[in-house]
Amino acid sequence: MSRPNPQPSAHAEQGPRPADVRRARLAVAQLLSQEPPAHRDAGLAYFNALTGANWTVEWQLPRWLAESVGLPETVQQRLVAVNALGLTALRLLDDLADGDLPASPFHRTFADRCQAAAENLLGDLIEPGSDFWDQYRSILAGWKRRQAEGGFQIPDLPPNAGSDPSLAGAPLYLSAAAVCAIAGRRDLYLPMRSALADYLTAAVLIDHFKDWQQDLSAGRSNLFVDRLLPGTTIPSNVNKRAHVWSKLGAGGQVDDYLAEVGAALDSAIDGALHLGSRSMASYLEAYRNQAQSAAHHYQGKIKAIFAELQTRVLGPTGPLAS
């Protein structure tokens, strides 16, 4: 699914820093240096697709969290590279599992190389005997297990200390765990992860709100549809579509759904401020504002559609008139 792309607020940095992209791209190019030209080009094109503003959190989070605990610029740069390589690896595996990439040995090998390179960079920052590595393996294993089970769910809130509640957020949780280990502040991991879980909850809910029609057409489950039609026994997606439209016309449950999105983002912003990360909070504020604006615009379009239907079918003084 596509992800929402909020516009920046006055203080929200959007997208990765160009220097960070250059460093990460160089690392990826080195991993591909022995591949045939077609594979090198395909690998770099795949990486480049992950460097836009839609991936701001994955690129900026290591800096946001590292700044909040006073880690130096050199460490921040290394953590950003780790995240970029890890993101590339996990996205490759996700796209292979979804059938969005051909199941070629190259893609699997490329993912493995990216993950190994990320681990090597982390190994320069964190001692081999650190309990971080158990945490690291647990988060990745959980991500792969959930992927094999057929998809990712909204995080459990609050997260349990011994498990990864939103396995789709593995790159984000790994950043938080690494920052805490390097800074010697493991006490901050759960607050960091809780704020990230709130953000991920909102992101998933927004994604499903935007994509409910495409998901029904493709036969995929959709949280927005499930919330509007709880426990439904409606057999066909065509009939579900009609019932969802009727709920959209009524509006109440949609408002409840969007209120849940707003509450999750407000909680994430509070968490970021509590951690001392104004940069993260500013980005999340921009994300919230753009999501609210897009939702209101969508609801306005729905009202206009129903008003037109009323005029055409019932006349301007029919029972739906306001």
C-alpha positions as CSV (number, residue, x, y, z in Angstrom):
1,M,0.0,0.0,0.0
2,S,1.1,3.6,-0.6
3,R,1.9,5.7,2.4
4,P,0.7,9.2,3.2
5,N,3.1,12.0,2.6
6,P,2.5,14.9,4.9
7,Q,3.7,18.4,3.9
8,P,6.3,20.0,6.2
9,S,5.5,22.3,9.1
10,A,7.8,25.2,9.7
11,H,10.3,23.0,11.6
12,A,9.7,19.5,10.1
13,E,12.6,18.1,8.0
14,Q,11.2,16.1,5.1
15,G,13.0,13.2,3.4
16,P,16.6,12.1,4.1
17,R,19.6,14.5,4.1
18,P,21.4,14.4,0.8
19,A,24.7,13.6,2.4
20,D,23.1,10.7,4.2
21,V,21.7,9.4,0.9
22,R,25.1,9.7,-0.7
23,R,26.8,7.7,2.0
24,A,24.2,5.0,2.0
25,R,24.1,4.8,-1.8
26,L,27.9,4.4,-1.9
27,A,27.6,1.4,0.6
28,V,24.9,-0.1,-1.6
29,A,27.0,0.4,-4.8
30,Q,29.9,-1.4,-3.1
31,L,27.6,-4.4,-2.3
32,L,26.6,-4.5,-6.0
33,S,30.1,-3.9,-7.4
34,Q,30.6,-7.6,-8.5
35,E,27.1,-8.0,-10.0
36,P,26.4,-7.8,-13.8
37,P,25.5,-4.2,-14.9
38,A,21.8,-5.1,-15.2
39,H,21.7,-6.2,-11.5
40,R,23.7,-3.2,-10.4
41,D,21.3,-0.9,-12.1
42,A,18.3,-2.7,-10.7
43,G,19.7,-2.7,-7.2
44,L,20.5,1.0,-7.2
45,A,17.1,1.8,-8.7
46,Y,15.4,-0.1,-5.9
47,F,17.5,1.7,-3.3
48,N,16.8,5.1,-4.9
49,A,13.0,4.5,-4.7
50,L,13.4,4.4,-0.9
51,T,15.0,7.9,-0.7
52,G,12.0,10.2,-1.1
53,A,10.0,12.2,1.4
54,N,7.6,9.2,1.9
55,W,10.4,7.5,3.8
56,T,11.3,10.4,6.1
57,V,10.7,8.5,9.3
58,E,13.0,5.6,8.3
59,W,15.8,8.0,7.4
60,Q,15.4,10.6,10.1
61,L,14.5,8.6,13.1
62,P,18.0,7.6,14.0
63,R,19.0,11.2,14.1
64,W,15.9,12.3,16.0
65,L,16.5,9.6,18.7
66,A,20.3,10.0,18.8
67,E,20.0,13.8,19.2
68,S,17.6,13.3,22.1
69,V,20.3,11.4,24.0
70,G,23.3,13.5,22.9
71,L,25.0,11.0,20.5
72,P,27.6,12.7,18.2
73,E,27.2,13.4,14.5
74,T,29.5,10.6,13.5
75,V,27.4,8.0,15.4
76,Q,24.2,9.5,13.9
77,Q,25.6,9.1,10.4
78,R,26.5,5.5,11.0
79,L,23.0,4.8,12.4
80,V,21.3,6.4,9.4
81,A,23.4,4.1,7.1
82,V,22.4,1.1,9.2
83,N,18.7,2.0,8.9
84,A,18.9,2.7,5.2
85,L,20.6,-0.7,4.5
86,G,18.2,-2.5,6.9
87,L,15.2,-0.8,5.2
88,T,16.4,-1.9,1.8
89,A,16.8,-5.5,3.0
90,L,13.4,-5.7,4.7
91,R,11.6,-4.0,1.8
92,L,13.1,-6.5,-0.6
93,L,12.0,-9.4,1.5
94,D,8.5,-7.9,1.8
95,D,8.2,-7.3,-1.9
96,L,9.4,-10.8,-2.7
97,A,6.8,-12.3,-0.3
98,D,4.1,-10.1,-1.9
99,G,5.0,-11.1,-5.4
100,D,5.9,-7.5,-6.3
101,L,9.4,-8.6,-7.3
102,P,10.4,-11.7,-9.3
103,A,11.7,-14.5,-7.1
104,S,15.2,-14.3,-8.5
105,P,18.3,-15.3,-6.6
106,F,19.7,-11.8,-7.1
107,H,17.0,-10.1,-5.0
108,R,17.4,-12.6,-2.2
109,T,21.1,-12.2,-2.2
110,F,20.9,-8.4,-2.4
111,A,18.6,-8.4,0.7
112,D,21.0,-10.7,2.6
113,R,24.0,-8.5,1.7
114,C,22.2,-5.3,2.8
115,Q,21.3,-6.9,6.1
116,A,24.8,-8.2,6.7
117,A,26.3,-4.8,5.9
118,A,23.9,-3.1,8.4
119,E,24.9,-5.6,11.1
120,N,28.6,-5.0,10.4
121,L,28.1,-1.2,10.8
122,L,26.2,-1.8,14.1
123,G,29.0,-4.1,15.2
124,D,31.4,-1.2,15.1
125,L,29.2,0.7,17.6
126,I,27.9,-2.0,19.9
127,E,30.0,-4.7,21.7
128,P,29.4,-8.4,20.6
129,G,28.4,-9.4,24.1
130,S,25.7,-6.7,24.5
131,D,22.2,-7.9,25.1
132,F,21.2,-5.6,22.3
133,W,22.0,-8.5,19.9
134,D,19.4,-10.7,21.5
135,Q,16.9,-7.9,21.1
136,Y,18.0,-7.3,17.5
137,R,17.5,-11.0,16.6
138,S,14.2,-11.1,18.4
139,I,12.8,-8.1,16.5
140,L,13.9,-9.5,13.1
141,A,12.6,-13.0,13.9
142,G,9.3,-11.6,14.8
143,W,9.1,-9.5,11.6
144,K,9.9,-12.6,9.5
145,R,7.4,-14.7,11.4
146,R,4.6,-12.2,11.0
147,Q,5.5,-11.8,7.3
148,A,5.2,-15.6,6.8
149,E,1.8,-15.6,8.6
150,G,0.5,-13.3,5.9
151,G,0.8,-9.7,7.0
152,F,1.2,-7.1,9.7
153,Q,-1.3,-5.8,12.2
154,I,-1.7,-2.7,14.2
155,P,0.5,-2.6,17.2
156,D,-0.7,-3.7,20.6
157,L,-0.7,-0.7,22.9
158,P,1.1,-0.5,25.2
159,P,3.8,-2.8,23.8
160,N,4.9,-5.8,25.9
161,A,8.5,-5.7,27.1
162,G,9.4,-9.1,25.7
163,S,8.0,-9.0,22.2
164,D,7.7,-6.8,19.2
165,P,4.1,-5.7,18.8
166,S,4.2,-4.1,15.3
167,L,6.5,-6.2,13.3
168,A,6.0,-4.0,10.3
169,G,8.0,-1.4,12.3
170,A,11.1,-3.5,12.7
171,P,13.5,-0.9,11.2
172,L,12.1,1.7,13.5
173,Y,12.3,-0.4,16.7
174,L,15.8,-1.5,15.8
175,S,16.9,2.1,15.6
176,A,15.4,2.8,19.0
177,A,17.1,-0.3,20.5
178,A,20.5,0.6,18.9
179,V,20.3,4.2,20.2
180,C,19.5,3.1,23.7
181,A,22.3,0.5,23.7
182,I,24.9,2.9,22.4
183,A,23.9,5.7,24.8
184,G,23.6,3.3,27.8
185,R,19.9,4.3,28.2
186,R,18.0,1.1,27.9
187,D,15.4,2.7,30.2
188,L,14.3,4.8,27.2
189,Y,13.6,1.9,24.9
190,L,10.0,1.2,25.9
191,P,9.0,4.9,25.8
192,M,10.6,5.2,22.4
193,R,8.9,2.1,21.1
194,S,5.5,3.2,22.5
195,A,5.7,6.5,20.6
196,L,6.7,4.7,17.5
197,A,3.8,2.2,18.0
198,D,1.4,5.1,18.2
199,Y,2.8,6.5,15.0
200,L,2.6,3.2,13.2
201,T,-1.0,2.7,14.4
202,A,-2.0,6.0,12.9
203,A,0.0,5.3,9.7
204,V,-1.7,1.9,9.2
205,L,-5.2,3.4,9.9
206,I,-4.6,6.2,7.4
207,D,-3.3,3.8,4.8
208,H,-6.4,1.6,5.1
209,F,-8.7,4.6,5.0
210,K,-7.1,5.8,1.7
211,D,-6.9,2.3,0.1
212,W,-10.2,0.7,1.1
213,Q,-11.6,0.5,-2.4
214,Q,-8.4,-0.9,-3.9
215,D,-8.2,-3.4,-1.1
216,L,-11.7,-4.6,-1.7
217,S,-11.1,-4.9,-5.4
218,A,-7.9,-6.9,-4.8
219,G,-9.6,-9.1,-2.2
220,R,-7.4,-7.9,0.6
221,S,-8.6,-7.3,4.2
222,N,-9.0,-3.7,5.2
223,L,-9.2,-2.3,8.7
224,F,-11.4,0.7,7.7
225,V,-13.9,-1.7,6.1
226,D,-13.8,-4.0,9.2
227,R,-14.4,-1.1,11.5
228,L,-17.4,0.1,9.5
229,L,-18.8,-3.4,9.1
230,P,-17.8,-5.3,12.3
231,G,-18.5,-9.0,12.3
232,T,-20.0,-8.7,8.9
233,T,-21.3,-11.8,7.1
234,I,-21.7,-9.9,3.8
235,P,-20.4,-12.5,1.3
236,S,-19.1,-10.4,-1.6
237,N,-16.7,-7.4,-1.8
238,V,-19.1,-5.8,-4.2
239,N,-21.8,-5.8,-1.5
240,K,-19.3,-4.7,1.1
241,R,-18.5,-1.7,-1.1
242,A,-22.1,-0.7,-1.2
243,H,-22.5,-1.0,2.6
244,V,-19.3,1.0,3.2
245,W,-20.7,3.8,1.0
246,S,-23.9,3.8,3.0
247,K,-21.8,4.2,6.2
248,L,-19.8,7.0,4.6
249,G,-23.0,8.8,3.9
250,A,-24.0,8.5,7.5
251,G,-20.6,9.8,8.7
252,G,-20.7,8.9,12.4
253,Q,-18.5,5.8,12.3
254,V,-16.1,7.5,9.9
255,D,-15.7,10.3,12.4
256,D,-14.9,7.7,15.1
257,Y,-12.3,6.1,12.9
258,L,-10.6,9.4,12.2
259,A,-10.7,10.3,15.8
260,E,-8.8,7.1,16.6
261,V,-6.1,8.3,14.1
262,G,-5.9,11.7,15.7
263,A,-5.6,10.2,19.2
264,A,-2.8,7.9,18.1
265,L,-0.8,10.8,16.5
266,D,-1.4,13.0,19.6
267,S,0.0,10.3,21.8
268,A,3.0,9.8,19.5
269,I,3.7,13.6,19.6
270,D,3.4,13.6,23.4
271,G,5.8,10.7,23.5
272,A,8.3,12.4,21.2
273,L,8.2,15.6,23.3
274,H,8.6,13.5,26.5
275,L,11.8,12.0,25.0
276,G,13.1,15.4,24.2
277,S,12.9,15.0,20.4
278,R,11.3,18.3,19.1
279,S,12.3,17.3,15.5
280,M,10.3,14.1,15.7
281,A,7.4,15.9,17.3
282,S,7.5,18.6,14.5
283,Y,7.3,15.9,11.8
284,L,4.5,14.1,13.5
285,E,2.6,17.4,13.9
286,A,2.9,17.9,10.1
287,Y,1.8,14.4,9.5
288,R,-1.2,14.8,11.7
289,N,-2.2,18.1,10.0
290,Q,-1.9,16.8,6.5
291,A,-3.8,13.6,7.4
292,Q,-6.6,15.7,8.9
293,S,-6.7,18.0,5.9
294,A,-6.8,15.0,3.5
295,A,-9.6,13.3,5.5
296,H,-11.7,16.4,5.6
297,H,-11.3,16.9,1.9
298,Y,-12.3,13.2,1.3
299,Q,-15.4,13.6,3.6
300,G,-16.3,16.8,1.7
301,K,-16.2,14.9,-1.6
302,I,-18.4,12.2,-0.1
303,K,-21.0,14.7,1.1
304,A,-21.0,16.3,-2.3
305,I,-21.6,12.9,-4.0
306,F,-24.6,12.2,-1.7
307,A,-26.0,15.6,-2.1
308,E,-25.9,15.1,-5.9
309,L,-27.6,11.7,-5.6
310,Q,-30.3,13.3,-3.4
311,T,-31.0,16.0,-6.0
312,R,-31.1,13.5,-8.9
313,V,-33.1,10.8,-7.2
314,L,-35.2,12.4,-4.5
315,G,-35.2,16.1,-5.4
316,P,-33.8,18.9,-3.2
317,T,-36.6,18.5,-0.6
318,G,-36.3,14.8,-0.1
319,P,-35.7,13.1,3.2
320,L,-31.9,13.5,2.9
321,A,-32.1,17.2,2.6
322,S,-30.3,19.1,5.3
